[in-house]
Amino acid sequence: MTRDLSRLLRPKSIALFGGGWAVNVVAQLKKSGFDGDIWPVNPKRADILGVPCLASIDDLPSAPDASFIGVNRDATIEVVEKLSAMGAGGATCFASGFLESEAETAGGAELQARLIEAAGDMPILGPNCYGLLNYLDNVTLWPDQHGAVPVDSGVAIVAQSSNIAINMTMQARGLPIAYVVAAGNQAQTGASAIAEALLDDDRVTAIGLYLEGFGDLRALEAFAARARIKGKPVVAIKIGRSDKARAATMTHTASLAGSAAAGSALLMRLGIIEVETIAVFLETLKLLHMIGPLPGDAVCSVSCSGGEASLMADLSGGTLLDFAEFEPGQRAALKAELGPIVTIANPLDYHTFIWGDTPRMTRVFATVMSGSFDLSVFVLDMPRADRCDPSGYQCAVDAILAAKAETGARAAVLASLPENMSDHFTRAFMEGGVAVLHGMSEGIAAISAAIAAGRLDSLVPQPIVLAGDAPGPASILSEAASKQALSAFGLGVPQSVAAPSVEDLLRGVRAMNYPLALKGTGVAHKSEAGLVALNIADAAQLEAEARKMLGVATGYLAEEMIVGGLAEVLVGITRDPTGAFMLTLGAGGVLTEILSDTAHLLLPASRSEIMLALDSLRIAPLFAGYRGKPAADREALSDAVLSICLYASAQADRLVELEVNPLIARAGDAIAVDALIRLTDAE
């Protein structure tokens, strides 16, 4: 059900319930200059900070657009029920002790169910939630201090942690914040629904999500699709990357994947830019607010120090930034201005010969900006005003702003240390259309994120394949049964014979061609148990190897050996706790754990996505032909992976995990020589 959050987010009237916390909200509303109606409801007080109190909810002059409910959890339900009945626009529920504390406090789940029922169609935030800050309309429905200021436009932040949200408002980086909304435990209204409602405000330029969990994936998909249509980039931090999130499974895949990889694959799939730290989160949002997603990766770095130029180059390693060469005309113009001593290269160290000559600095900077770079970055740390005189640096400020005005190019100033760019200069640059990045590492990461945003801008993903209900008891198919099931979807497998005894095995292989591979069945990780024998040349050797496995194996599987292999690939699919299925591609065979060389996608995965993922692996040179060997058939390899994905999608209601390891890539095909499938037991 989609609820209208517009009255809650942009209220003209606010009701408050409770004591001390309600007092704090009134204080913040008065401080921010909220010009709507404020109606405190408290039978024990005549007024709160000069605002007359009402004795009961029944005394409200009309249904409030928004309410802050700062009473205990039982009373919260009563207030919510009455507000909903009178047609209120929405409420934020401050109290804790609901489902989020069920492990410590009995009855939390039952109370949460009652709260949702009481709310009915009325939207609520929380419980265990601070509320919302709307700096566009001076709405500070928030029971604590906060650090942002009124803006005409800016970014919206939705956080599943009220304290993290507070910390973000205290930033001194020049980021214009339009909204901060705390989601609490999302009993009724999830972070995705909140974020989607914020998209409707034309004054919002970008959305930031601080996520502790994904919740309803279909709601997240819907939000991401609307954000893409509206052209508003989305940045996210997803916490919870520890190994504790990994379920105990039978395959190598699960040990290499984990929920962090699934979360990253999900965000990428939806076109949401993932970052890891709050600083990079804020810097990325700021760059996207000022400039938007970058159309390409060509970046120019300009500084008056070789050290700064070298650091920019070093810290950009492994990012998406490409320090492209200057065009011939630019090179000649720069050489004419800077003289023979200065080396014209990108990153550019223009030395200090022109420092203080503002017209000449402007010409140099405009020459840089007039090229084909997607972003020109000027490294500039300002002296601290309390101990130094920054006036000597005004020439650089004026020259950058003048060059920006002359060329209209995308430009950013980057301070190598966050504290070395004051609010005064940050405002001056941003008013001139120049983005300001605080911190070299953070700034480079933000630029890389903006490049990624540009690449994902045109992405139109297919709906994610979701699993059925949480898996119950499950069983593992035998290797032979697993291969047979996958073969029905087009996966190539070797000719094989399964047998319960040595005698049956010897009879079964008479029509097969040596050399053979022999595997003892009944154990998941056969190599570790000594249940794999390769390159068996004849029946005598086959019998000898089979008898070595007696007492451990419950049966046998003999296969014709696959020769001509060029690369061994792991293909695994696991059911993630989010409900999505994650495809893991990586180095296979004996190298799986040694290299931990993997790439991750969500189902469904397209051929182009699979090929890009395969090309990203460290073993990718093997596919192209290595040291005189022929190239593997990448089309056939991708077809094999697609066959495995098709099986997984068809079995989405029952599949727990599957793994093909190795899938052997050859010059003309790809053959699966081992497979394992775990399905929930049929009812």
Summary of the structure (lengths in Angstrom):
residues: 683
radius of gyration: 30.8
end to end distance: 31.4
largest distance: 98.9
contacts: 2401
relative contact order: 0.08
helix: 38%
strand: 22%
